[in-house]
């Protein structure tokens, strides 16, 4: 498991925001971030140019901010 996968899973499980930069992971932009996330085996949906839904678990911005999906109203 890579650091990026661990951060995504940890954010989803703990309902806490994490930052990719905490683990030294940086992106050149949205396309680079999506490519790296998909290389980890996650699906991506609903990209609006600023953030993308990753694996139906978390929102991730092009700056590497990983925020869990709010499931309280599902």
LOTI-564490 format. One line per 4 residues: number of its first residue (from 1); their letters; for each residue x, y, z of N, C-alpha, C. Coordinates in nm, 3 decimals, always signed. Layout:
<keses>
NUM = a = X Y Z X Y Z X Y Z | ...
</keses>
This chain:
<keses>
1 = xxxx = +0.084 -0.117 +0.000 +0.000 +0.000 +0.000 +0.090 +0.124 +0.000 | +0.062 +0.216 -0.090 +0.142 +0.338 -0.097 +0.089 +0.442 +0.000 | +0.166 +0.547 +0.018 +0.125 +0.655 +0.107 -0.004 +0.721 +0.061 | -0.024 +0.737 -0.070 -0.145 +0.799 -0.122 -0.266 +0.712 -0.092
5 = xxxx = -0.257 +0.584 -0.116 -0.366 +0.491 -0.086 -0.397 +0.493 +0.063 | -0.295 +0.491 +0.145 -0.315 +0.494 +0.290 -0.386 +0.622 +0.334 | -0.349 +0.736 +0.278 -0.415 +0.862 +0.314 -0.561 +0.863 +0.273 | -0.590 +0.816 +0.153 -0.729 +0.811 +0.106 -0.812 +0.721 +0.196
9 = xxxx = -0.762 +0.602 +0.225 -0.835 +0.508 +0.311 -0.849 +0.561 +0.453 | -0.745 +0.624 +0.506 -0.750 +0.679 +0.641 -0.851 +0.793 +0.650 | -0.854 +0.880 +0.552 -0.951 +0.991 +0.551 -1.093 +0.937 +0.549 | -1.118 +0.837 +0.466 -1.252 +0.779 +0.456 -1.292 +0.709 +0.585
13 = xxxx = -1.200 +0.635 +0.645 -1.232 +0.558 +0.766 -1.247 +0.645 +0.890 | -1.167 +0.749 +0.899 -1.168 +0.830 +1.022 -1.252 +0.957 +1.010 | -1.308 +0.981 +0.891 -1.389 +1.102 +0.866 -1.311 +1.228 +0.902 | -1.185 +1.229 +0.862 -1.094 +1.340 +0.892 -1.027 +1.384 +0.762
17 = xxxx = -1.003 +1.513 +0.749 -0.934 +1.566 +0.633 -0.784 +1.543 +0.647 | -0.722 +1.498 +0.539 -0.577 +1.479 +0.535 -0.522 +1.554 +0.415 | -0.391 +1.573 +0.415 -0.323 +1.648 +0.310 -0.212 +1.562 +0.252 | -0.210 +1.547 +0.119 -0.108 +1.465 +0.054 +0.031 +1.518 +0.084
21 = xxxx = +0.044 +1.648 +0.100 +0.175 +1.708 +0.129 +0.231 +1.657 +0.262 | +0.146 +1.608 +0.352 +0.192 +1.552 +0.479 +0.288 +1.435 +0.455 | +0.267 +1.366 +0.344 +0.351 +1.250 +0.310 +0.444 +1.280 +0.194 | +0.459 +1.409 +0.160 +0.550 +1.446 +0.053 +0.497 +1.418 -0.086
25 = xxxx = +0.364 +1.411 -0.100 +0.302 +1.384 -0.230 +0.249 +1.517 -0.284 | +0.297 +1.554 -0.401 +0.256 +1.679 -0.464 +0.211 +1.650 -0.608 | +0.126 +1.736 -0.662 +0.071 +1.719 -0.795 +0.099 +1.843 -0.878 | +0.117 +1.821 -1.010 +0.139 +1.933 -1.103 +0.009 +2.001 -1.140
29 = xxxx = -0.102 +1.938 -1.115 -0.233 +1.991 -1.149 -0.336 +1.881 -1.139 | -0.457 +1.911 -1.183 -0.568 +1.816 -1.172 -0.541 +1.689 -1.253 | -0.489 +1.702 -1.375 -0.464 +1.584 -1.458 -0.359 +1.492 -1.394 | -0.256 +1.550 -1.336 -0.153 +1.472 -1.268 -0.210 +1.401 -1.147
33 = xxxx = -0.293 +1.470 -1.070 -0.354 +1.411 -0.951 -0.445 +1.294 -0.989 | -0.528 +1.314 -1.091 -0.618 +1.207 -1.134 -0.538 +1.087 -1.185 | -0.434 +1.111 -1.260 -0.351 +1.001 -1.311 -0.289 +0.921 -1.197 | -0.239 +0.989 -1.095 -0.177 +0.919 -0.982 -0.279 +0.841 -0.901
37 = xxxx = -0.397 +0.898 -0.881 -0.502 +0.831 -0.805 -0.550 +0.706 -0.881 | -0.570 +0.721 -1.012 -0.615 +0.607 -1.092 -0.507 +0.500 -1.101 | -0.381 +0.539 -1.099 -0.271 +0.442 -1.098 -0.271 +0.361 -0.969 | -0.328 +0.417 -0.863 -0.339 +0.346 -0.735 -0.456 +0.248 -0.734
41 = xxxx = -0.539 +0.251 -0.841 -0.651 +0.158 -0.851 -0.785 +0.217 -0.812 | -0.790 +0.345 -0.783 -0.916 +0.411 -0.747 -0.986 +0.462 -0.872 | -1.118 +0.463 -0.868 -1.194 +0.526 -0.975 -1.212 +0.674 -0.941 | -1.232 +0.756 -1.042 -1.256 +0.898 -1.019 -1.384 +0.938 -1.092
45 = xxxx = -1.461 +1.025 -1.028 -1.586 +1.073 -1.084 -1.602 +1.221 -1.051 | -1.692 +1.287 -1.121 -1.739 +1.421 -1.089 -1.629 +1.525 -1.075 | -1.536 +1.527 -1.165 -1.432 +1.628 -1.161 -1.490 +1.762 -1.205 | -1.468 +1.864 -1.123 -1.516 +1.999 -1.158 -1.400 +2.095 -1.182
49 = xxxx = -1.281 +2.041 -1.198 -1.164 +2.124 -1.221 -1.092 +2.164 -1.095 | -1.158 +2.156 -0.981 -1.097 +2.191 -0.853 -1.085 +2.068 -0.762 | -1.181 +1.977 -0.771 -1.178 +1.855 -0.690 -1.243 +1.742 -0.768 | -1.220 +1.620 -0.719 -1.274 +1.501 -0.784 -1.314 +1.401 -0.676
53 = xxxx = -1.420 +1.326 -0.703 -1.464 +1.221 -0.613 -1.380 +1.097 -0.640 | -1.314 +1.046 -0.538 -1.222 +0.933 -0.553 -1.283 +0.809 -0.488 | -1.310 +0.708 -0.570 -1.358 +0.580 -0.519 -1.485 +0.588 -0.438 | -1.567 +0.689 -0.461 -1.690 +0.711 -0.385 -1.662 +0.721 -0.235
57 = xxxx = -1.537 +0.755 -0.199 -1.497 +0.761 -0.058 -1.464 +0.902 -0.012 | -1.387 +0.972 -0.093 -1.335 +1.103 -0.053 -1.338 +1.201 -0.170 | -1.341 +1.328 -0.137 -1.316 +1.433 -0.235 -1.169 +1.469 -0.225 | -1.107 +1.493 -0.338 -0.966 +1.528 -0.337 -0.946 +1.647 -0.430
61 = xxxx = -0.881 +1.751 -0.378 -0.856 +1.868 -0.460 -0.727 +1.852 -0.537 | -0.708 +1.938 -0.636 -0.585 +1.933 -0.715 -0.464 +1.972 -0.633 | -0.489 +2.027 -0.513 -0.381 +2.065 -0.422 -0.348 +1.952 -0.323 | -0.423 +1.840 -0.330 -0.394 +1.726 -0.245 -0.468 +1.724 -0.113
65 = xxxx = -0.573 +1.804 -0.099 -0.655 +1.801 +0.022 -0.756 +1.688 +0.005 | -0.756 +1.594 +0.100 -0.840 +1.475 +0.093 -0.946 +1.486 +0.203 | -1.073 +1.500 +0.160 -1.184 +1.521 +0.253 -1.283 +1.407 +0.237 | -1.325 +1.343 +0.346 -1.421 +1.232 +0.334 -1.556 +1.279 +0.282
69 = xxxx = -1.625 +1.190 +0.211 -1.758 +1.218 +0.162 -1.853 +1.220 +0.281 | -1.940 +1.318 +0.285 -2.039 +1.327 +0.392 -2.151 +1.229 +0.362 | -2.162 +1.123 +0.440 -2.264 +1.022 +0.419 -2.378 +1.033 +0.518 | -2.381 +1.137 +0.598 -2.483 +1.149 +0.701 -2.622 +1.173 +0.643
73 = xx = -2.630 +1.223 +0.520 -2.762 +1.249 +0.462 -2.797 +1.152 +0.350 | -2.730 +1.037 +0.345 -2.763 +0.938 +0.242 -2.875 +0.848 +0.288
</keses>
